[in-house]
Amino acid sequence: MMADTAGSRNRRRKAAPKTAPAAWPIAIALSFLWSCGGPGEDAEIPVSASLSADPIWTVGGADGPDAEIFSRIAGAKRRRDGSVVAGVAGFHEVRKFGPAGEHLWTVGRRGAGPGEFERLQLLRGCSEERVVVYDRGSYRVTEFGQDGKRLATWQLPYGGRPPYEVACAPDGKVIHFVAGELPSSPGIVRWRVPISWVSRGMRSARLIRDETPGPERILDLDDGSYWERPWSRRLVLGGTGRGVWIGTSDDYLLELVGWDGTVLDTLAWSGRDRAVTPADIDQLRDELRAVFAEGPDEEARFLREIWPGYESVLPSTVPAYSQLLALDDGTVWVGRWEGIVWAPRLPDHPGNGWDVFNPSGERVRQVTIPSDMRLLDAGADWVLVVVRDALGVETLAVYEVS
């Protein structure tokens, strides 16, 4: 890990449960920034940015037209004209809304045919002209025009192992890595995976980097299953016009790797001391207890039967970060480590922290997204989020950032 010294500066050098429960709501107005540090925190803290008290654009709710009722929003993109396209995995649909929130069109349904989906994901980082959707069930890519007309459907060539994560570059390249080989012995494993890219019309993917540290997992050979390790290090990708930002969450470091595998840039910064503390463990236990225990009997069972299994596989350090958002203008948003990504935040949790780097590699601001929101897209002075209330109702919203 990079040494965290009081005078350190940002610099750029050339060269488990399957379903996320509803998050707990907290206040939208942010009067402070959640520090991710301690003694090792930067002496020079970038400007803290907060969200507007009210959204400037919103669609959705528990009641209303069918087009405004959401279930499991899986990706969204805000266009330059203010319109928003969103993937709604729960309904197997892609929907577009105008700058004033008016519904423009809906495409898709459940199925295996052209324009049909099983497990859709809208790829935010693709071109402004096309809406690109990836189906995690069939490993297919479907491209729509901004009018909702289907333009192309093509199979992602991936070889013998299915893609695990996908991202997209502004020119339409789809970046992905496949699931790793499972070892023969149980325990904590970390896949070593190839990262590749492919475009429509290509018969095979082109390798960017091989043997990259991928996600951490816990392998249980008794039943052949594997599950996400608490505080798992993960592999994050962010497509750009030059190549792909790659981060393993092992350190405060990202590499911009060209399509031929050449390292074009390195983004490095300082952050919190990553050693696990008793407070980290207490917070994890309380968050998991909120998921698994709804009464005294269930709480006792959780502490007796479930928590020891999690506690026994905790790492000694936490990941450096957990999310990455690469914008079209070269800005990079890095989501700080936030515990288990599927677990709800507790009511007093101050939110999810993001470090924002400009195209020159300077950390220019730190933005906190409230705990009942999930960041989907961002711009110079706005964020697009999905807001989820205590009952699980989802709303799309755009907030100003200042």
N, C-alpha and C positions, 0 to 999 in steps of 0.2 A: 504494500500500500504506500502511496505517496506520504512523505512526512508532512504533518500538519504543523507549521510553524506560525508564530504570531505575525510575521511579516510576509507570509506567502502571498503571491498574486496569481491571478488567472493567467494562463499562457497557452499558446498554441505553438507546437514545434512542427516543422516540416518533417518530412520523411515518410386420499384426501377427498374431500367432498367435491363433487362434480358440478354443483350448482351454487352460485354466489347468492347468499341471503340478502335481503334488503338492508341497505345501510341506514344508520341512525342519523336523523336530521340534526343540523346545527345551524346557527345563525349565518346568514349570507354575508352581512357586512363584516369586514375583517378589520379590526383595529390594531392587529398585531400580526407578525409573521412567526410561524412556528420555527424556532431554531432547530436545526438538526445536529447541533454541535454540543460543545462543552469546552474544556480547556483547549482543544485542538482547533477550534473554529477560527475562520479567517478574521484578522483584525479589521480588514476593510470589507464590510458587508455591502453587497449590491443593494440598490434601491428596492424597498419592499413595495410591491404592487398589490392593490386590492380590487375586488370586483364591485361593480355598481350595486347599490342596494336593491334595485329592481332590474329585471331583464329588459333588454331593448327589443327582444324578439322571443316569442314563445309559442309552442304548439303542443297540445296534448292534455290529458287529464283523465279522471275516472269516467266522466260523462262526455257526450258530444258525438260528432260524426265518427263513423267507423275509421276513416282515414286518420283521425287524431287520437285513436286509442292504440297504445304501443304495448308490445310484449318482447322483452329482451332485445333492445336496440343494439345492433352489432355493427358499429361503424357509421360515421356520418362525415360529410364534407360541406363546408360553406363556400359558395362560389363568390367571385368578385362582385356580381350583381346583387348579392345579399340573399339569394335563394339557397336552400339547404336540401341535400339529398341524403336519405338515411336508409340503412338496411335494418329491417325488422325481422329478426330471426324467428320470433315466436309465431309470426304469421306467414313466413316464407315470402316476404314481399320487399320491394324497394319502392320508396315513396319520395316524391319531390314536392317541396313547398316553396312558394314565392317569397319575395322580400317582405311582404306584409303578413306572411303566415298562411296565405291561402293555399289549399291543396291543388296541385297541378296535375299530377298523375300518379298512378300505382301500377306496378308491373310485378309479375311473379306469382307463383303458387307452389304448393308442395307437389313434388313429383320428380321424375328422372328425365323428362323431355327437355327440349330447348326452352329456355326461359323459365324453367322450373327448378326448385331448389330443395335440398334436404337440410343443410346446415350452412346458411349463407353468412357471408361476412363482406361488408362493403370496404373496399380498399381505398383509404383516404388519399394516399400520396400519389395517385395516378394523374393523368392529364386533366386539364380544365375542360376539355371538349367531350370526354367520354366518362361515363359512369361504369366503373369496373367492379364486378362482384365475383368473389371466390366462393365456391361451394366446398365446404370441408367434408361433406359426405361423399361426393363423387369426384373430388379433386379437379373440378372444371372451372374455367374462367368464362364469364359472360360479360360482354361489353354492350352498353346501351348508349345511344345518343342523349343529348340533353332534353330531347323531346320524348324520351321514353321508348323510342324504337330500338328493338334489339338489332345490333349490328354484327355480332359474331359470338360464337360459342366454341371454345376449344379446350382440349384436354391438357392439363399440366403434365408434361413428361417428367417423371420423377424416379424411374427405375424400380427397384424391387421393394423399397420402403416408402410408406406414405409421407407426404409433407406434414411437418409438425407445426411450423409457423410460416406465415407468408407476409410480405410487405410489397410496396410498389414504388417505382420511381416515376418522375414526371413525364418521361417519354414512354411510359407504358410497360417497361420491364417489370416482370414479377420476380421478386427475390424470395427465396425460401430455403429452409433446411429441413431435412427429413428426420424422423425418429431414429434414435441411436439403437445399436445392438444391445440387447439385454445380456448381462453377464450370467455365468452359471452359478454364482454364489449370491446369497441374499445379502441385504444390507444397503448402505448408502452408496449410490452410484451417480456418476456424472457422465452423460453421453459425450462422446467426441463425434462431432457431426460435420458434414460438408455443407458449405453455403454456396448456392448456385443462383443463376438468373436465367430467365427464359422469356422470349417474346412470342407473340402470335405468329404461327407459321413455322416455328422451329421444331424439329423432331426430337431434339435432345437438349437438356439444359447444359449450360456452360459453368464450369467450376470457378468460383471466386477464391475460396479458401477452404482447405481440407483440415480435418482433425481439430476443429474449433471446439473449445469447451462449451457444451450446451447446458440444458437444464439439469438440475439435481433431482434425483428421485429416490424413493425408498422401495426396494424390491422385496416382495414377499413370495418366496418360492412355494410356500404351502398351498396357496391358491392361484399362483401364477400372476398375481396382480402387482401393480406398482402405483405409488401415490406420491404427491408432491411433498417434499420435505419442508417443514416449517422454516421460514426465512431462507428459502431456496435461492441460490444464485441462479441467474437466468441469462439467456442469450437474447439481446435486443438488437433490432435492425431498423435502419432509417434510410430509405432510398432518396437519392439526390440526382441532379443532372450529371454529376461527375462520377458517381459511384455510390457505395453504400456505407453509412456509418455502422460500425460493428462494436458492440460492447458486451463483455462477459460478466459484468457487475463484480469482478474480482478486485477492482481498483477504481479510483476516480480518473478514468481514462476511456476515451473512445478513439477509434481509428477510422479514417475515411479511406476505404479500399476501392481502387478502380476496378472496372469490369474485368480487367486482365489479372487482378490479384495484387497489383502494385499499391503500396501504401502511399497515399497522396498527402494526407494531413493527420496530425494527432492533436486531439483536444484533451487537455489535462487540467485538473483543478483540485483544490483541497476541500475536505469535508470533515465530518465528525469522526471521532475515534470509533472504529467499528467493533470493538470488543463488546460481547454480550454482557449486559449488566443485570443485576437482580430485578431492576425496574422493568427491563425489557421482558423478562420471563413472567413477571407478575401481570403485565399488560396482556401478553399472549394468553395466559391462563384465563384471565377475565373475559377476553374476547371469545375464546373457544367455549367457555362456560355459557356465555350468552347464546351461542349457537346450539349447544347440545342439551342444555338444562333449562327447563321451564318451571320447575318446582323443586322443593326440598329433596324428594326421592330421586329425581333425575340428577340433581346437583351432586348428591352423594355418589350416585353411580358414575357420573362423569369423573369425579375426583378419584374414585377407586379403580375404574376400568379403562377410561379413555385418556385422561391426562397423562398417566405414566408412559403410555406409548409415545405420545408427542414429546414429552420431556426427555425421554431416553435418546432421541435422535437430534436434539438441538445442536446447532453448530456453535463454535466458540466465537465466531465473528458473524456480523450481519452483512448482507450485500451492500455494495456502495450505492446502488440505484436499482430501480425495478422497471422503468418505462422509458421510452424514447419517442419523440415526435419531431420529425424533420420537416420543416416548412419549405414551400417553393422558393422563398426568397433567400434561403441559406441559413435562416435562423434555426437553432436547435434547442428544443425543450427536453430536459432530462428530469424524469420523475424520481424523486428520492425514495429510498427504501421506506416502505410503509407497513411492515409486518406481513401477514398473510393476505394476499390480494383479494381472496374471496370472503374473508371474514368481515363482519360489520365493525365499523369503528364504534367505540363507546361514546356515550353522549357528551363527555367532556373532551373528546379528541379534537384538536384544533384544525385538522384538515390535512390534505395531501399536498406536500411541498414540491414545487417545480423550480429548477434553476434554468434560466433562459440565457443562451449565448447568442451573440450577434454573428453575422457572417465572418467577422474578423477574429472570432474565437474569444471575445471578451464576455465575461459573465455580467450582464447588464441589469438584470432584475431577478427577484425571487417572488414567485407567485404562489399563493396558497389557495387550492380549490377546496371548498367546504366538503365535509365528509359525506354528505348526502348527494354529492355530485361526482360524475366521472367525466374527465376531459376527453373530448372527441376530436376537436380541431381548434386552431388558434390563429390569430393574426397579430398585427402590430399593436392593436388596441382593443382586442376582443377575444373571447373564448366561447366555443360552442361546447355545451355540456349536456349530459342527460341527468336529470334530477329524479331521484327515486325517493318517495316518501315512505313512512313507516309501514304502510300497507302494500308496498311494492309497486305503486302506480308510477309510471315513467312519464316524464315531460322533457321535450327538447327545448333548450333555451340558449340564447346568446346574451352574454353580459359584457359590458364595457370593462376594460382594465385600465386603471390609472394609478 
